[in-house]
Structures are given as C-alpha cells and as structure tokens.
Amino acid sequence: MIPILGLVAGVLLGLLLDPSVPLALQPYLPIAVVAALDAVFGGVRSRFDGIFDAKVFVVSFVSNVVVAALIVFLGDQLGVGAQLSTAVVVVLGIRIFGNAAAIRRHVFRA
C-alpha cells in the first residue's frame, strides 16, 4: 500500500509543481526512465520469484540509471549519441520484455 500512496503522491506533486528538465539533461531523461523501468520490472519479477531484496533493488535502480546515462554521455562525446541511445533502449527493452513475460507467467500461470 505504501508504494501506491507514494506513486499517487508523486503524480500529484508532478501535476501541481509542473517541474521542467534543464535543456542539457533532456537527452538523458528518456534513457534514465527506460533504465528505471528495467529495474522496477526486475524488482517485481524477483518479488514473484521470492528472492526480492530491497538493498539489491535500490543498487540496481541507481546503477542502471547511472550506467545508461554514462553510455549516452559517452556517445554524445564521441558523436554517436543517437546510436548508443538506441542500443541502450534496445538492450533495456529486451530485458523489460523478458521480465514482463516472467511476471505474466507468474500471474496467469501460463
């Protein structure tokens, strides 16, 4: 129940405060969101598998976002930011769909 309340509070605060992302950070936001979603889906999967550990989840969440942002930053510095961004999204997308399939198998027993 606490995570749901936190989600609702976060959405309400976002709607009320209308935060803006600085222009310099805008290329990194979509990658950070996909990396965070990967960690969340991994956490849900591990919860269904009975091996969830909050410490591992937090470290995974933070490290996924930081590593994905660093890869995109490196790509920007090398002049291939779009290609590396696409690669990060593809790899994390595959992981997200793999975790979603495992969650679906747990939920629907199929």
C-alpha angles and dihedrals in degrees: 000000000000094000090051091050089048091051092050091047091049093050092048092048090048091052094046099043097036095208120205128212116231113251093243092057098044096093090056099048098078091048091048091050092051090047091050091049089052090055092046093050089046090052093050090048092050089049090056090046089053095239101100116144118182093210092053090047094053093046091047092048095050096040093048091054094044095046093046091049091048092051091052091045090051089049090052091051091050093045095246099095095132093052094048091045089054091048092051092049092048094049094044090043090056090051092047093051091046091053091044090053091051091048090049090052090052095046099042098027088231 
